[in-house]
Amino acid sequence: MSAHTQPSGTGSGLVKWIDSRLPVFTYLQKEYGEFPAPRNFNYWWNFGAILSFMLVLMIFTGIFLAMQYTPHVDFAFDSVERIMRDVNYGWLLRYMHANGASFFFIAVYIHIFRGLYYGSYKNPRELLWIFGVVILVLMMATAFMGYVLPWGQLSLWGATVITSLFSAIPLVGDSIVTWLWGGFAVDNSTLNRFFSLHFLLPFVIVGVVALHVIALHVTGSNNPLGIDPKGPQDTIPFHPYYTAKDSFGLAIWITLFAAVVFFAPNFFGEPENYVRANPLVTPAEIVPEWYFLPFFAILRAVNFDVLFIDAKLGGVIAMFGSILVLFVVPWLDRSKVRSARFRPVYKWFFWILVLDCLLLGFVGGHPPDEKVFEGIEGLKFINLGHLGTAWYFFHFLVLLPLLGMFEKTRPLPTSIAEPVLGGGQSAAGAAAKPMEKA
Amino acid sequence: MDIGKKLSHVVAIAAVAGLTLVAGTGSVIASGEAKHPEAQDWSFAGPFGKFDVASIQRGLQNYIENCSACHSMNQLAYRNLSSLGFNEDEVKEIASQYEVTDGPDDNGDMFDRPARPSDKFVLPFPNEQAARASNNGAFPPDLSLLAKANPGGPDYIFALLTGFVEEPPEDVELAEGMNYNPFFGGGQIAMAPPLFEDGIEYSDGTPATIEQQARDVANFLQWAAEPEMEDRKRIGWKVVLFLLVLSALLYAAKRQTWARLH
C-alpha cells in the first residue's frame, strides 16, 4: 500500500479511502490549495473565477429553462412567455439567463483585454491563450443560437442575416446555407437544430475550459509585473489568499448582475424581440445583441470590392479575420517584455485599441448611412466603421510586430517579492503597492 | 492599506462595464420619421416603482369596452386579473361575458360555452385574415407585450393615444382610410383615434379625459407586459442588500487573511 499517495490534508477515513483509489482530494489540494500563485495579482485577475461562475450559472438556468421551452416555430414564443408568466420564478430564470449572457461577455472581454495588457499570451502561455480564443468562438456560436430560441422578430431575422453570410463563399455558399438551415429558409428545422446545438455547446465549452485551466496550472499564472516567480518568496498558496480575494470580487460582480436582473432586466435587450417572429415582415433595422456589435461593424465596413473578392465576401473575411487574428497574437507580438507596465509605447496603443473596440461597437449599432452628428454632412457611421476596422487590423498586424522591434522597454524588477517586500526604488514599486496589505 | 487605490480599481472595472453598456445602447433602432415620445411620470418607474392598480383597472375597463373589439391580448388569461384586486367571483363574472369554443364533447361535436377564469382572453378575430378583412387591410397588433416591444415603452403608448392630429401637415398626403399621428412610424396609422373626451364612463367615477384614458391604458398595458414587476423589485431589494452585506463580510475576511502575509 505504500505506493498510494497520501492526501496532504487531514481527512476522514472515507476521504483517505477514496483518495487512495482516485486522488481527487490530492488533486484539489495541489491545484487549488497549495497551488503557488504570484503574490501580486490585482483585481483584474478575478475574472477567471467570475467567468467560471457565469458558465455554471448559464448551464443551470439553461437546463431549467429547457424543461419548459418548446423548440417549435408555432410554440416557441408562447412557451417563453409562459415561462415568464406561469412558471414559478420563471421570469427570474429567464432574466438571469438572458442577462447572464451579457455579463458573461462583459467578463470575457475584460479577461481578454487583461491578457493583452499584461502579455499573458506570451511564451510559455501560447496554448493557454489559444484555448481561451477557442472558448470565445464557442461562446459566440452558443450566444448566437440562444438568441434565436425565443423566436422573436430579431431571433428570426438575425439568424437569417448571419447564416446568409455563408452564401458569400464562392461556388458552394448557397448549398452551405441550405444545409445550415435544413431547408430553404430559417424555419422549424433551423430552430430545432439551434436548440440542440445551444444545449450541446456549453458542455463543449466546459471541456475547453478544463484544457484552459490545465494549461494554466502547467505554466502557472502570469502577473501584473509579467516576470516569472523566482522562488517561494514570490508566491503564495492559492488558498486561502486568492480564494478570499476571488470570493470578494465575485460577490461584487454578482451584486451588479442582480441589480440589472431585478431592476433593469431588459436593459441589454432589443424591444423588437418581444414581437413574435414573422417571415413576412422585415424589421426596420436588424441589429445583433450588443456583444456582437464590433464584429458587425467590421462586417459592414467592407462595402467595396477588392480584386476578385466582392464586398460581401470581403466583409465576411474581415469579420472572421478579426477573431482569427487573436489566435496568432502570441507570434505577432515580438516583444520579450510581457507587462504593459514596462512597455511605455504599447501601453498607449493598448488603450487606443480598447477605445477602437468601443467605437466599433457604437458604429455597429447604427445604420451605415446614418449621420454621426446632425448637421455634419460628410461624416457617416460607415466612415467611422472604415476607420475603426482599419485601426483594429493595423494594431495587430503592423503595430504589434513593429513595437517588439523598436520599443525601448523599462527595466524589469529582479523579482516579484523585491518591489512588494523591500525595494521601494524599483519602477514597479508604486504599481505593486495594492498588494501590500490588500 | 490603500483604499483609494482599491476603490480606483473598482471604479475602473465599473467604468469599463459602463462604457460597454453605452456601446450597447447605441443600438436603439433609429426610426427617423417618428416623433420621439415625451417621457411621462409613471408610478412603476424606478427600483421602488409600484403599479397604480386603480389606473390599471380603469385601463382594463377601457380595453374591454374600446380596444378589445380589434386588438387581442393573447398572453393574458382571465385568472391573471385576480392580481389586480378582483375576487374570484368578479373574475368569473368578467370571463363569462365571453364565449369560447370547446370540445369535442362525447358525440364528437364542438360547442360554445361561457369563458372561465382559466381561459385566455378571447380573441376578437379567429385569424389574421379575418382581422385584416374587418380593418381595411390593416392588422391590429396583439397588445400583451406592446409596452416592452418598442423603444419608447409606455411613453410611446401614451404619446400615440394622445397624439392624433385631425389635419395632417400640408406636405403629408394621407392614404385612403389612414389617420395622421406623428408618433407612429411614417406618420400614417390605420387606427382611427380610439379615445374620446368622456367616451367612456369609468366605474370608479374618474373623469374620462383623453389624457386620463391614455394614461390608464398605458398603465394597464405595462402591467400586462410585466405582471411580475412588483415581485421582481421586492425580491430584488432583498437580494441586493444581502449581496452588499455579503460583499462587505468577504472584504473583511479577505483583509484579515492577507494581513497574515506580513
Interface residues (C-beta under 8 A of the other chain):
Chain A: R39 N42 Y43 W44 D78 E81 M84 R85 W91 L92 Y95 S102 I106 Y109 I110 F113 I236 P240 Y241 A244 K245 S247 F248 A251 I252 I254 T255 L256 A258 A259 V261 F262 F263 P265 N266 F267 F268 E270 P271 E272 Y274 V275 R276 P283 A284 E285 V287 W290 Y291 L293 P294 L358 G361 F362 G364 G365 H366 P367 E370 K433 P434 E436 K437 A438
Chain B: M1 D2 K5 K6 H9 V10 I13 A14 V16 A17 L19 T20 L21 V22 A23 G24 T25 G26 S27 V28 I29 A30 S31 P47 N74 Q75 N80 D142 S144 L145 K148 A149 N150 P151 G153 G185 A225 P227 E228 R232 K233 I235 G236 W237 V239 V240 L243 L244 L246 S247 L250 Y251 A253 K254 R255 T257 W258 A259 L261 H262
